[in-house]
Amino acid sequence: MGSLTRIDHPAGVAARFAAAKRAYTVRHVPLAEIAGLRTDASPEPGDIVLARVEQLGQHQHLEDAAGRRAKMWPGDEILVAYGNRYAPDQFEAYVPSGLQPCNLVAGGGVAASVSSRHPQVRQATAIAPIGLAADAQGVPLNLRRFALAPLAPPARRPPVIAAVGGSMNTGKTTTACGLVRGLRAAGLRPAAAKVTGTGSGGDRWAVADAGAIAVLDFTDFGYVTTFGISVAQIEAILAQAIARHTQAGAEAIVIEIADGVLQQETAALLASARFGQLVDAVVYAAESAMSASAGVAWLEARGVNVVAVSGLLTASPLATREAAAALTLPVLRLDTLCEGGFTRDLVDGLRQPVAA
């Protein structure tokens, strides 16, 4: 089992952890569950770690449960979770084998050791793990312990539309927001979920602000990131998000799939039979006409029902015309998505709500 190190603090265990800056990724962890620290265990993805900020780098703020970006200072203690990171425009990083110094690789609260980084970003913020948060029996606390309880699949579900993209930063979240706004304009009650990616609240609050009646992401189901997990686990996240939103009374559900279609977990999910059973339509977010053409072809070759293209390319009238000339699908600006005509016709044209 290993030994449990009691925390030496004048006001006790609760005060030590209450004083630490707590990240978005660990928002579901009750401080009362933490009895002490394990300093002799190897971390696993999702394990919660108390760490000290050693040197600031790319991430100088820590996002908390409410979305506030708390400024960090060297010497601060932070409560975050170990996880792998996939971000071609920032870091590739992995959970280390021990509690050696590592990095804060995402502002939402992800600890890992950097394997590679994009040259246009700073070195990652350096942190020194103090120990793994553990319960009274010395068992390290993992986010999976605090995941939402699983629901049985609903007998019938509302239409599900996914925003998928060619890579990071192609406008997937903006497309998801446009779909939510359009569904609201069409008189429907949409919910939203992000089922892959890196733990952070920014995308969650974006779709909430767009008008989603309820929002979930993979952290609600016990994952700090989805990089390195199995396609079966991601399918379960997708199915559970749909089940919960159906229970909440959503009349349509918007799903965001992070990263690009060639990222390993994303590619496996999009090609899976379960994805086709759970998702009725896809809007593809692209940064260029070539990405739109190639991405739509890749998806359609795997049986995905792509119904439109949107995203970053639509900021350019020229790129929009190029994409429209290369495709038989509509290429939609954000304002067109928000108006509601496209989403109303889309939902009306989709199959009737079916078993999930």
N, C-alpha and C positions, 0 to 999 in steps of 0.2 A: 504493500500500500504506500509506503514511503512516509516520511515524517512531515508533520504539519508545523510550520514555523509560526508561532504566535507573533503578532505585530506589536512591536515596542513603540507605543505612542501614548502620550500623557492622558489622552481622553479615550483610548481604546481603539478597537478594530473599526467600529462604525465611523468614528471621526476621521481616521486616516483615509478611508476610502471616500468619505463624503467630501474631504478636502481636495481630493484628486479631481482633475478635469476629466469628465466622463464623455465618451464619444457616442455618436449616433448608433454605432454598431452594437453597443452594449446596453442600449436603453431599456431592454426588457429584463435586465438582470437586477433583482432586488438586492440592495446592499446588505439586507439582513441575512441573505444566504451565504455571505462571505465570512468565514470564521478565521481565516489566516492565509498564509502563502505556502506554496510548495516551491522549493528551490532545487529539488532533486529530480524533477520530472521533465521528460522531453515534450515539447509543445506539439499539439495537433491543431489543424485548422478549426477555428471556432473557440479555442481555449482563450480564456480571459486573462490578461496580464496587466499587472501594475508595473509601469515603467517610468524611468526618469528621462526627461529631455536633456540630451547632452549638447547637441549643436543644431541650430536651425538651418534648414535647407529649403527645398522646394515647398514643403508644407509648413507654414508658419502659424496656421490657425487650426484648431480642432473643432469640427462641427459637433454640436451637442444634440440632444434628443429633440429640442425645440427648433433646431435649424440655426441657432446662433453660432457664429464663427468666433470661438474664443481665442484670443491671442495667446500663444505659448511663449514662455521664456525658458532659457536654459535653467535647469534645476527644478522645473515643474514636474510634478508627478501626474501621470495620465493613466486612465483606465481604458484599454483598447482590446482588440481581439486579434489573434493570429489568423492570417489568411494569405493565400496566394494572390498575386495581382497580375492581370493581363491588361496592359495599356500601351499600345505601340507608340503613342505620342508622349508617354511618360516613362513608366517603369514596367519591366518584367521582374517579378520577385516571388520568392518561395518561402514557406515556413521553414525556419532553420531546425537543425537536429537537436539543439540545446538552447539554453538560456543565455547565449552569448550576445554581445552588443549587436543590434540590427537597425532597422529603419522604420520610420513611419512612412508608408508608401501610399496612403490615401488620407485625405483630410477627414473622411468620415470615421476613421479610427481603425486602420489596418496595419498590423505589425508584420514585417517580413524582412528577409535579406535580399537586397537588390542583386539581380543577375545581369541585367542590362538596362540602359536608359537611353532615351532620345537625347541627342546632343544639345537640343535647344532648351532643355529643362535643367534646373540646378541639380546639384547632388541632393540625394534624399536626406531628409532630417534624420539625424542620428539619435537613437534612443538606447538606454541601458535597461533591460528587464530586471526588475527587482524580485519578481516571483509570480507564479501562476496563482490566481485567486482560487481558493479551495473551500469546500464545505467542512463541517465539523468532523467528518470522518477522514479528511485529508484528500478527498477526491477532487481533482481539478474541475472547475466549473466550465462547461462548454455551452455555447449558444443553443445547441440542440436541446438542452434540458429545458429551455424556456420558450421553445417553439409553440406556436398555436396548435391546439389539439386538432387532430385530423377529423374531417367531416366525411360522411358517406357521400358518394356522388349523387347529385340531384337527379330526379327522374327526368326533368327537362331543364334546359338552360337557355338563356337569351343568346342572340348572335354575338360572336366573338371576332373582333378585328384586330390584327397585329400590325404594329409599326416595326419594320425590319430595315436594315441599312447595309451599305457596302463596306463601311468601316466605322471607326469612332468619329464623332463630330460631323456626321452627314445630315443631321437634322431629325433624328429619330424621335427625340423627346418633343421637339417642336411639332412634328407631324402628329404624335400622340395627342398633344394639347389641341391641335386643330381638329382632330377627330372628336375629341371630347366636346369642344365648343360646337362643332357641327351637329353632334347628336343632341346637345341641349337645344340648339336652334330648331332641330326637327321635332322637339317636344318630348324627347326621351330622357330617361334617368340613367346616365352612363356611370359605370365604375371603371377603375383602371388598376393595372398591376404591372410591375416590372419584374420579370421572372429570371433574368440573368444579369450579371454585371458585378460591380464592386460596391460594397456598402456605403451609401451616401444618401442623404435626404433630399438633395436638390431636385432630382427628377420627380420624386414623390410629391413635393410641394408644388411643383410646376403644374402637374395634372390636377392636383387638388384645387389650385387657384383657377384652373381652366373650367372647373365646374363638376369634377367627378364627385359622386355622392359618397364614395368610399375608395380608399387607395391602399394597396398592399405591395410589399416587395419581398424578395427572397429572405431578407433578414428576419421578417416575421415568422419564417418557417425554419429558422435556426442556422442560416448560412451567412457568414460574413462576406464571402464572395462565392461565385459559382465556377471560377477557374479551377479545373482539376477534378470536379465532381462528375458523377456518371450521368449519362443521358436519362437513365431511369429516375434519378433524383430530380433532375430538372423537369421531367414530365410530371412528377408528383407535385412539384411546386406549382406548375401551371394548372394542373387539375384541381389542387386545393384552393388556389386563388379564384378559379372559376366557381367552385362550390361555395365558397364564402360569399362572393359577390352575388351569386344567385340567391343565396339565403337572405342577403341584405336587401333584395328587391330590385337589383339592377335590371334595366331593360335592354342594355347593351353593355358589352365589356371591351375595353381597349387594353391591349397587351403591348408592352414594349420589350423587344428582344435586344439586348445590348450587343455592342461590338459589331463586326462585319460578318457577312455570311460565310466567310472562309475560316473564321475563328473556330477552333475544334469543337467546343461544346455547342456553339450556335449552329454549325453545319450539321452536327449529329441530330440536334433537336429538329431542325427544319426538314431533314430527310426522314424523320421517324413517322411511322404510321399513326402514332398517338397524336402527334401535332396535327395531322390532317383530320383526325376525329374531333379535336377540341377547338380548332381555329377555322373559321369559315372563310376569311378573306384576309389578304395582306396588302398593305400600302407600303411601297418600297421607297425609302429615303436615299437619295443619291446626291453626290457632290458634283457630278459631271454627266454629260450625255452618254459617254462611253460606259461609265459605271452603271447608269440606268439600263442601257442595252444589255450589258453582260450580266448584271445582277438579275434582271427579270428573266433572261434566258436560263440562268442557273437555277432559279427557283422553279420555273415552269417545268424544267426537265425532271424535277423531283416531285411533281404533282401538286405544287403549291398554287393556290388560287390567287394570283396577283391581280388586283383590280385597278390600281392606279400607281403613279409615281409622283413623289413630292420631294421635299427636302431642300438642301442647300442650293442645288442647281437652279431652283426656281427664283432665286434672287437675281439671276441673270436672264433677261429676255432672250438673249441670243442662245444661251445654253438650253433654255426651255424649248425654243423652236427646234434646235438640233435634236433634242430628245424626242419631241413630238413627231418629228419626221422619221425617226428610227423605230418608233414603237406604234403599236395599234391601241395602246392604253392611254387614258387621259393623263396629262401632266399638270398637276394642280398646285397653284400657289396657296400659301397659308390662308389668305383671306377667302379663297374659294372654299377650302375645307371648312372654315368657320361659319360660312353662310348657311349651311344646313341642307342645301339642295342635293349635293352629292351623297351625304350620309343618309338622308331620307330615302333616296332612290336605292342606295346600297342595301340598307336594312330591309326595305320592301322586297328587293330582289333576292335576298338570301333565303335559304331554306327556312322553313318554320322551326322554332326552337325544338331542339332534339335532345335525346338522352346524352348525358355527358359521359 
